[in-house]
Amino acid sequence: MAAATQQPIELYYWPTPNGWKISIMLEECGLPYRVVSVNIGKGDQFKPDFLAISPNNKMPAIVDPDGPGGAPISVFESGAILLYLGRKTGLFYPTEERARVEVEQWLFWQMAGLGPMAGQTHHFRIYAPDKITYAIDRYTNETRRLYGVLDRRLADREYLAGAYSVADMAAYPWAKLWERQGQDISGYQHMQRWLQAIGARPAVQRGLAVNAEDRGTTNINDPAVRAILFGHRPA
């Protein structure tokens, strides 16, 4: 772990794929941190104190008391947090420009593609009250296409950008849930190898274990919870 005198980073978190990205990165970097639970099923993401940190009312977010120039800084959006922590520590985010571009391409691929598409797949397959065939097929098929892209990318390299990086930490938490997305990855041998390699990392295992007992505690059948999670706050 980092020096004991370093003030812990505050991690505003709930155990979801986007939350796991940051708990994994913090564990990989050995940075001290303190978890502040944001219970998304109870509407914690709409509280004024949290909105001051994350104006998009989404977790994760962090507050680093030892930010640039020694002053505190808050950061929201998981991709921005990963890049900030990479620059802060000099870990998992290279400084050489060509290597950095490789990482950024695949990080943004996850942020703009894999995450949103897999998230919509989860929604329409699992959470939507009406099973809309077109929506299920649309997002399931697009997620399958993206896993094909991932598998081809990994055919000649160990990780997405060559060396293990924030791009892998961003993609892995979504990709590990492939079964929930209605996927068959038996033909994606490179993706399977990548999932196994990342899942075996001790820091990844610790990151996934953070507040794991909270996962699955949200009553998705409660109309008030559904209203909070799916875009309409209860009165």
Steps between C-alpha positions, in 0.01 A plus 500: 500500500600865463659688788285506812530879523317545170138602546260244358309572183123502550337252262129559442395154401246222455604148388414522130724467194572873494573503871730198468717681247612744767528264796719279279719794393543620857599151608738457206669833582519429871336831584327538837131566462180521698173377356195724518201286404262649246193279522357553155182311588421747778582811298827598669621617159251788513613641834636856476837409654555234237376718215764756595757232416322320217257738323379219273366320812692185413760314696793439516669821598805577710631779717877508522609717795851511351411628155703717261700759689410330826138619488201261506340405171182311416468293183192333354457264201685170527722557196611841625572351843712222351705748299540732798625219723727377222661844470517540878682173558679447168348151492295319232488810276821552300670832442640421154256642246451199273448269795264752658291523183466120497365506854266793437349344188395188687394686812269718290382190312378367830352829618311571176431146382531197721370658821189667356411205276549238772310722742203522265520125448474450876206738514289353226582136576470519880338816630252628243141419605404433138719262302541688175643256247644767273686670786629171643628386161645841413714534813585132540627487141697821533663374819589179315659705222706693754624179659609391153699824473651430842593143411668603175694773675634251753611247237857633490542677833448417866294807586303761307785748462783248528588552865234479771339842532198705598338385175488143631372616839217683324396215271538204735217579747248508216646207307501273806119519499468354150254232610253763626526656155384182327839436345677182397877559511601140434640608164687798645812326625707817530232675701473197730875503561489876573210462745684226685825696517338815636272314737803326653665829600487545880427873472208430268361246744530753783336769289205276419462410867446861612154517660408184312232430759302796362471351153159350445340670801298741287138389462455553129130411526430797727333771285679776692838336439424452131400864473832608651716267292332543165475872468196619688541603861208422729297794626 
